[in-house]
């Protein structure tokens, strides 16, 4: 596993290098979506994107917060939340054990101090026959693994992962999309400029010709954005003069 802080910085640096002219990081990074996918609160996602350190958080509080997040964002087909009964039953626990865990931590936040360690155990991975190592700290690893598996196969460790690692994992789809655009100029035309007619004709162009067209459109967009900025400044000065 990569070190979480350098890994996140590396991913963000790579994304920045691939964004290209005519777009900003805000154009490709959706804070709401990243928060939903990673389980990291929106304000913490913004902090991490800006290179800041997230606030300290007890590991059990983090796990419980992400359990609540999963119930609120990974809903049944009818739009309702999964019950504690069905979640707990999926890994052989009782509703009371899960609801008591969540409700106790939500009602009485714990102080910022190291969580107690639990013995390492081997947890069966449902459906694969493999055994996954338990994680120390927070609720028993069997509880964490069971909940992660229930909610559409979240990866092992999703509930307890540090914010940097969680966000880095969520950013991988963005990075792969940008890498695809870099390798395929047609993708830039479709996703960035939305020029359907030109994109439809693009297969008739050679790769170097397509790249020229894409760069030309980027130049026009930059010029238009600069004109808007100058226009806004001019309007503001005119208003202040009166």
C-alpha positions as CSV (number, residue, x, y, z in Angstrom):
1,X,0.0,0.0,0.0
2,X,1.3,3.5,-0.8
3,X,1.9,6.0,1.9
4,X,-1.4,8.0,2.1
5,X,-0.1,11.6,2.0
6,X,2.5,11.2,-0.8
7,X,0.0,9.1,-2.7
8,X,-2.7,11.8,-2.6
9,X,-0.2,14.5,-3.5
10,X,1.0,12.4,-6.4
11,X,-2.5,11.8,-7.7
12,X,-3.5,15.5,-7.4
13,X,-0.3,16.5,-9.2
14,X,-1.0,14.1,-12.0
15,X,-4.5,15.3,-12.3
16,X,-3.3,18.9,-12.5
17,X,-0.9,18.1,-15.3
18,X,-3.6,16.4,-17.3
19,X,-6.3,19.0,-17.0
20,X,-4.8,21.1,-19.8
21,X,-5.7,24.6,-21.0
22,X,-9.2,25.9,-20.9
23,X,-10.2,24.0,-17.7
24,X,-9.5,24.4,-14.0
25,X,-9.4,21.8,-11.3
26,X,-12.9,22.8,-10.2
27,X,-14.1,21.8,-13.7
28,X,-13.1,18.1,-13.2
29,X,-13.3,17.6,-9.4
30,X,-16.8,17.4,-8.0
31,X,-16.5,17.8,-4.2
32,X,-20.0,16.4,-3.6
33,X,-19.3,13.3,-5.6
34,X,-15.9,12.7,-4.1
35,X,-17.4,13.0,-0.6
36,X,-20.1,10.5,-1.5
37,X,-17.6,8.0,-3.0
38,X,-15.0,8.3,-0.3
39,X,-17.1,8.8,2.8
40,X,-15.0,11.9,3.7
41,X,-17.0,15.0,4.7
42,X,-17.2,17.7,2.0
43,X,-15.3,20.3,4.1
44,X,-12.5,17.8,4.7
45,X,-12.4,16.9,1.0
46,X,-11.8,20.6,0.3
47,X,-9.1,20.8,2.9
48,X,-7.3,17.8,1.4
49,X,-7.6,19.2,-2.2
50,X,-6.0,22.4,-0.9
51,X,-3.1,20.4,0.7
52,X,-4.3,21.0,4.3
53,X,-4.2,18.4,7.1
54,X,-7.6,17.1,8.2
55,X,-8.7,17.4,11.8
56,X,-7.9,14.5,14.1
57,X,-10.6,11.8,14.4
58,X,-11.0,8.8,16.7
59,X,-11.0,5.7,14.5
60,X,-14.3,4.4,16.0
61,X,-16.0,7.7,15.4
62,X,-14.8,7.6,11.8
63,X,-16.1,4.1,11.3
64,X,-19.5,4.9,12.8
65,X,-19.8,8.1,10.7
66,X,-19.1,6.1,7.5
67,X,-21.7,3.5,8.5
68,X,-24.2,6.3,8.8
69,X,-23.0,7.7,5.5
70,X,-23.4,4.4,3.7
71,X,-27.0,4.0,5.0
72,X,-27.8,7.5,3.8
73,X,-26.2,7.3,0.4
74,X,-26.4,3.6,-0.7
75,X,-30.2,3.2,-0.6
76,X,-32.6,0.4,-1.6
77,X,-34.1,0.6,-5.1
78,X,-37.2,2.2,-3.6
79,X,-35.1,5.0,-2.1
80,X,-35.4,3.9,1.5
81,X,-32.5,3.1,3.8
82,X,-31.3,-0.4,4.6
83,X,-32.4,-1.5,8.1
84,X,-30.0,-2.4,10.9
85,X,-31.7,-5.8,10.9
86,X,-30.7,-6.7,7.4
87,X,-27.2,-5.2,7.6
88,X,-26.4,-7.0,10.8
89,X,-28.0,-10.3,9.7
90,X,-25.7,-10.3,6.6
91,X,-22.6,-10.9,8.8
92,X,-24.3,-12.9,11.6
93,X,-24.8,-10.2,14.2
94,X,-27.8,-8.8,15.9
95,X,-29.6,-5.5,15.2
96,X,-29.0,-4.4,18.7
97,X,-25.2,-4.7,18.5
98,X,-25.1,-2.6,15.4
99,X,-27.6,0.1,16.4
100,X,-26.1,0.4,19.8
101,X,-22.7,0.9,18.3
102,X,-23.9,3.7,16.0
103,X,-26.2,5.4,18.4
104,X,-23.8,5.4,21.3
105,X,-21.1,7.1,19.3
106,X,-23.5,9.6,17.7
107,X,-25.0,10.7,21.0
108,X,-21.7,10.8,23.0
109,X,-18.7,11.8,20.9
110,X,-15.5,10.4,22.2
111,X,-12.5,12.5,23.1
112,X,-9.6,12.8,20.7
113,X,-7.5,10.0,22.1
114,X,-6.1,6.7,20.7
115,X,-8.7,4.0,20.4
116,X,-8.2,0.7,22.2
117,X,-6.6,-2.1,20.4
118,X,-8.5,-5.3,19.7
119,X,-6.9,-8.7,19.1
120,X,-6.0,-9.6,15.6
121,X,-8.3,-12.3,14.2
122,X,-9.0,-13.9,10.8
123,X,-12.3,-12.8,9.2
124,X,-13.8,-14.9,6.4
125,X,-14.4,-12.9,3.2
126,X,-18.0,-13.6,2.2
127,X,-18.5,-15.3,-1.1
128,X,-14.8,-15.8,-1.9
129,X,-13.7,-18.5,0.6
130,X,-10.6,-16.3,1.4
131,X,-9.8,-15.0,4.8
132,X,-9.0,-11.4,5.4
133,X,-6.8,-10.1,8.3
134,X,-8.6,-8.2,11.0
135,X,-7.9,-4.6,11.6
136,X,-7.0,-3.3,15.0
137,X,-8.7,-0.4,16.6
138,X,-12.4,0.5,16.5
139,X,-15.2,-2.1,16.3
140,X,-14.3,-5.7,15.7
141,X,-12.9,-6.4,12.2
142,X,-15.7,-8.9,11.5
143,X,-18.2,-6.1,12.0
144,X,-16.3,-3.7,9.7
145,X,-15.8,-6.4,7.0
146,X,-19.4,-7.5,7.2
147,X,-20.8,-4.0,6.7
148,X,-18.3,-3.2,3.9
149,X,-19.4,-6.4,2.1
150,X,-23.1,-5.7,2.5
151,X,-22.9,-2.2,0.9
152,X,-22.1,-3.4,-2.6
153,X,-18.7,-4.8,-1.8
154,X,-16.9,-1.8,-0.5
155,X,-13.2,-2.6,-0.4
156,X,-11.7,-4.1,2.8
157,X,-10.7,-1.2,5.0
158,X,-13.1,1.4,3.5
159,X,-14.7,2.2,6.9
160,X,-11.5,2.8,8.8
161,X,-9.2,4.2,6.1
162,X,-7.6,7.6,6.7
163,X,-9.2,10.5,4.8
164,X,-6.1,10.9,2.6
165,X,-6.3,7.2,1.4
166,X,-10.1,7.4,1.0
167,X,-9.9,10.5,-1.2
168,X,-7.0,9.2,-3.2
169,X,-9.0,6.0,-4.0
170,X,-12.0,8.1,-5.1
171,X,-9.8,10.3,-7.3
172,X,-8.6,7.3,-9.3
173,X,-11.6,7.3,-11.6
174,X,-11.1,11.0,-12.3
175,X,-7.4,10.3,-13.0
176,X,-8.1,7.4,-15.3
177,X,-10.7,9.5,-17.2
178,X,-8.2,12.3,-17.8
179,X,-5.5,9.8,-18.9
180,X,-8.0,8.4,-21.4
181,X,-8.7,11.9,-22.7
182,X,-4.9,12.5,-23.1
183,X,-4.6,9.3,-25.1
184,X,-7.7,10.0,-27.2
185,X,-8.2,13.6,-28.5
186,X,-11.7,12.6,-29.5
187,X,-12.5,12.2,-25.8
188,X,-11.5,15.8,-25.2
189,X,-13.8,17.0,-27.9
190,X,-16.7,15.0,-26.4
191,X,-16.2,15.8,-22.7
192,X,-14.7,19.2,-22.7
193,X,-16.2,21.0,-25.7
194,X,-19.3,19.0,-26.3
195,X,-19.0,19.4,-30.1
196,X,-21.1,16.5,-31.3
197,X,-21.0,17.3,-35.0
198,X,-17.3,17.8,-35.0
199,X,-16.8,14.7,-32.9
200,X,-18.9,12.7,-35.4
201,X,-16.6,13.8,-38.2
202,X,-13.4,13.4,-36.2
203,X,-12.7,9.8,-37.3
204,X,-12.1,11.2,-40.8
205,X,-9.2,13.3,-39.4
206,X,-5.7,12.1,-38.9
207,X,-4.5,12.1,-35.3
208,X,-2.3,15.2,-35.7
209,X,-5.1,17.1,-37.5
210,X,-7.5,16.2,-34.7
211,X,-5.0,17.5,-32.1
212,X,-4.7,20.8,-34.0
213,X,-8.5,21.2,-34.0
214,X,-8.6,20.5,-30.2
215,X,-5.9,23.0,-29.5
216,X,-7.6,25.6,-31.6
217,X,-10.8,25.2,-29.6
218,X,-8.9,25.5,-26.4
219,X,-7.4,28.7,-27.6
220,X,-10.8,30.2,-28.5
221,X,-12.2,29.2,-25.1
222,X,-9.2,30.8,-23.3
223,X,-9.7,34.0,-25.3
224,X,-13.4,34.1,-24.6
225,X,-12.8,33.6,-20.8
226,X,-10.3,36.4,-20.9
227,X,-12.8,38.7,-22.6
228,X,-15.4,37.9,-20.0
229,X,-12.9,38.7,-17.2
230,X,-12.0,42.0,-18.8
231,X,-15.7,42.8,-19.4
232,X,-16.5,42.1,-15.8
233,X,-13.7,44.4,-14.6
234,X,-14.9,47.2,-17.0
235,X,-18.5,47.0,-15.8
236,X,-17.3,47.2,-12.2
237,X,-15.2,50.2,-12.8
238,X,-18.0,51.9,-14.7
239,X,-20.4,51.3,-11.8
240,X,-18.0,52.7,-9.2
241,X,-17.4,55.8,-11.4
242,X,-21.1,56.7,-11.0
